[in-house]
Amino acid sequence: MGEQARRFFAEAERLGGIPAKARLAALARTTSAEASAAPDAPELSAKLNEALIRLKEELGPRERGVLTPVPPLERSDDNAAPRLRRHIGTFVDLMSQRALVLGDVDATARRVNEAAAIALNVARVSVWLLDPKKTKISCLDLFEAKSGKHSNGIELFARDFGAYFKALETERTIAASDARTDPRTSCFATSYLVPLGIGAMLDTPIWVRNQMVGVVCHEHVGASRIWDADEERFGYLMSNFIGLALERTRPGATSAPP
């Protein structure tokens, strides 16, 4: 049962790993388990096919009609296993706080920022929300690991940082290994990155009901830093925690993550 459905989800995972598989489930409004358990039907196949086409459009630009494939996963190094265990442990810890995730966006942002700073070993993690007209993002919470301080209220405007706002709308993850030269984030160099000593950024858009509504920003203070596939996936999970909290507290919310 569900052989066709399983093939759709296998293709999504091949293209972009677990985040792409989860995105397909959201676009099709059915989980891989539900689709695999149901009998193959033309309606379900059509829905999954439409969702897969949209997913391919989101994952990469088209050149001469051919999708640019997602790079394959890098070979694990000696530090991969303990790092992955740390990521999984953090995820499990956050899942144990379901009441917090479901009921309080501010508390969820603070908890996610603290957990992500430790799990990814970064100096700063912040949650930003996009205004309805998409003219600015406002900081809901910023956590600085060294001081343990939380703050909020900073605003960044699309008119000043156009390349970054465009990237938020079109990319699954902004993994800027050298944030000061990356074309998506270099617009922050003079006013933000250089004064704070930030060398790399890993930013993951927050999706609610198929709309990009904000971003979780992980900032590495120091030299440039290459973000690996596990770290990108972890950032995706963190943005989904915020998305879930927003869905549960906003009118008309649905339970399906983007």
C-alpha positions as a printed Julia matrix, in Angstrom:
258×3 Matrix{Float64}:
  0.0    0.0     0.0
  1.14   3.56   -0.71
  4.04   2.61   -3.0
  3.56   5.67   -5.18
  3.4    7.94   -2.14
  6.59   6.45   -0.76
  8.37   7.21   -4.01
  7.36  10.87   -3.82
  8.76  11.2    -0.31
 11.92   9.29   -1.27
 12.49  11.73   -4.12
 12.02  14.7    -1.79
 14.57  13.27    0.65
 17.01  12.63   -2.19
 16.71  16.26   -3.29
 17.08  17.92    0.1
 17.21  15.43    2.94
 14.84  15.39    5.9
 13.95  19.12    5.67
 12.77  18.66    2.06
 10.77  15.57    3.05
  9.08  17.55    5.82
  8.4   20.42    3.43
  6.73  18.04    0.97
  4.49  16.77    3.75
  3.44  20.32    4.59
  2.81  21.3     0.98
  0.73  18.15    0.4
 -0.89  18.39    3.84
 -0.18  14.73    4.55
  2.65  13.08    6.43
  4.8   10.41    4.83
  3.39   7.83    7.25
 -0.21   8.74    6.43
  0.43   8.7     2.7
  2.29   5.4     2.81
 -0.45   3.72    4.81
 -3.23   4.83    2.46
 -4.06   2.95   -0.75
 -2.6    4.47   -3.89
 -5.19   6.78   -5.43
 -5.09   9.24   -8.34
 -6.15  12.13   -6.09
 -3.32  11.54   -3.61
 -0.74  11.06   -6.36
 -1.85  14.28   -8.04
 -1.59  16.19   -4.78
  1.88  14.82   -4.04
  3.05  15.48   -7.59
  1.91  19.1    -7.39
  3.65  19.49   -4.03
  6.87  17.94   -5.37
  6.93  20.35   -8.31
  6.63  23.28   -5.92
  9.3   21.81   -3.65
 11.74  21.55   -6.57
 11.09  25.2    -7.37
 11.89  26.16   -3.78
 15.03  24.05   -3.45
 17.02  25.56   -6.26
 17.09  27.83   -9.3
 16.35  26.44  -12.76
 18.88  26.81  -15.54
 17.76  25.85  -19.04
 14.85  24.0   -17.51
 17.02  21.73  -15.32
 16.86  21.81  -11.54
 20.15  22.51   -9.81
 20.52  19.55   -7.45
 21.11  19.92   -3.73
 24.78  19.05   -2.93
 25.26  15.57   -1.46
 25.95  15.17    2.24
 29.57  15.48    3.25
 31.38  12.51    4.72
 31.11  12.45    8.5
 34.23  13.39   10.44
 35.4   12.22   13.85
 33.32  14.9    15.57
 30.11  14.17   13.68
 28.71  11.52   16.03
 28.93  13.51   19.3
 27.71  16.64   17.51
 24.72  14.79   16.11
 23.95  13.33   19.53
 24.02  16.85   20.95
 21.61  18.03   18.26
 19.25  15.13   18.89
 19.44  15.64   22.65
 18.55  19.3    22.25
 15.63  18.42   19.99
 14.32  15.88   22.51
 14.66  18.38   25.34
 12.62  20.95   23.44
  9.99  18.38   22.54
  9.59  17.62   26.22
  8.43  21.23   26.62
  5.36  20.81   24.43
  3.17  23.0    26.61
  5.69  25.81   26.25
  5.91  25.43   22.49
  2.16  25.38   22.06
  1.25  28.24   24.35
  3.83  31.03   24.55
  5.75  32.36   21.55
  8.04  34.61   23.58
  9.02  31.82   25.97
  9.53  29.44   23.06
 11.85  31.91   21.33
 13.94  32.33   24.47
 14.18  28.57   25.02
 15.03  27.86   21.39
 17.7   30.56   21.3
 19.41  29.25   24.42
 19.29  25.65   23.23
 20.57  26.48   19.74
 23.46  28.56   21.06
 24.69  25.58   23.05
 24.0   22.92   20.42
 25.69  24.84   17.58
 28.32  26.52   19.76
 27.53  30.0    18.5
 27.72  33.31   20.32
 24.35  34.74   19.33
 20.96  33.33   18.32
 17.92  35.45   17.57
 14.33  35.19   16.35
 13.0   37.87   14.01
  9.42  38.34   12.78
  8.43  39.86    9.45
  5.76  42.56    9.4
  2.62  41.92    7.27
  3.77  44.31    4.52
  7.22  42.66    4.39
  8.99  45.96    4.96
 10.97  44.99    8.05
 11.87  42.28   10.52
 11.7   42.92   14.26
 13.72  41.07   16.87
 11.47  39.02   19.12
 14.41  37.72   21.16
 18.2   37.82   20.94
 20.3   35.59   23.2
 24.01  36.28   23.77
 25.69  33.14   25.09
 28.68  34.82   26.75
 26.62  37.09   28.98
 23.44  34.99   29.13
 21.52  38.14   28.23
 18.23  38.32   26.33
 17.12  41.45   24.48
 14.62  42.44   21.79
 13.18  45.3    19.78
 15.8   45.88   17.06
 14.32  46.46   13.6
 15.93  45.86   10.19
 14.31  47.34    7.08
 14.0   45.78    3.64
 14.9   49.08    2.01
 18.33  48.91    3.64
 19.03  45.18    3.25
 17.3   44.19    0.03
 19.52  41.24   -0.89
 18.97  39.6     2.48
 15.18  40.02    2.4
 15.07  38.55   -1.1
 17.08  35.54    0.08
 14.65  34.96    2.96
 11.79  34.72    0.48
 13.52  32.35   -1.92
 15.97  30.15   -0.02
 15.44  27.27    2.38
 18.55  28.14    4.42
 21.02  31.02    4.3
 24.31  29.36    5.27
 26.8   32.21    4.96
 30.23  30.8     5.82
 31.79  34.22    5.32
 28.95  36.57    6.14
 30.92  39.7     5.27
 31.43  38.66    1.65
 28.41  36.43    0.99
 26.14  38.39   -1.41
 23.08  37.57    0.7
 24.49  38.95    3.96
 27.3   41.34    3.01
 24.81  44.22    3.25
 25.11  43.87    7.05
 28.92  44.12    7.08
 29.47  47.77    7.93
 26.59  48.38   10.33
 26.26  44.99   12.02
 28.78  42.24   11.27
 32.08  44.09   11.63
 31.17  46.03   14.82
 30.0   42.8    16.51
 32.8   40.62   15.16
 30.4   38.24   13.38
 32.12  36.09   10.76
 29.43  33.58    9.76
 25.64  33.32    9.82
 23.22  30.41    9.56
 19.72  31.79    9.03
 16.59  29.66    8.6
 13.27  31.21    7.55
 10.2   30.57    9.73
  7.15  29.31    7.84
  3.54  29.46    9.01
  0.73  28.18    6.78
  2.98  28.32    3.7
  4.01  31.92    4.4
  7.49  33.07    5.38
  6.93  35.06    8.58
 10.39  35.48   10.06
 13.82  33.96   10.58
 15.97  32.29   13.21
 19.49  33.69   12.98
 22.55  31.82   14.32
 25.65  34.03   14.44
 29.25  32.87   14.84
 31.59  35.48   16.34
 35.12  35.15   14.98
 36.51  34.08   11.62
 34.53  32.46    8.84
 32.91  29.08    9.55
 31.66  26.38    7.22
 28.21  25.09    8.2
 27.73  21.37    7.57
 24.55  19.54    6.58
 23.76  18.46   10.17
 23.99  22.05   11.39
 21.71  23.24    8.59
 19.15  20.57    9.49
 19.32  21.56   13.14
 18.69  25.19   12.22
 15.66  24.05   10.22
 14.3   22.22   13.27
 14.72  25.32   15.41
 12.78  27.48   12.97
 10.01  24.88   12.97
  9.66  25.14   16.74
  9.0   28.85   16.37
  6.62  28.23   13.48
  4.67  25.72   15.54
  4.32  28.16   18.43
  3.11  30.87   16.07
  0.6   28.54   14.42
 -0.85  27.5    17.76
 -1.27  31.03   19.06
 -2.54  32.81   15.95
 -6.21  32.71   14.9
 -7.04  30.15   12.26
 -3.83  28.22   12.83
 -3.32  24.74   11.48
 -1.11  22.03   12.92
  0.84  21.27    9.73
  4.33  22.85    9.69
  5.61  24.32    6.4
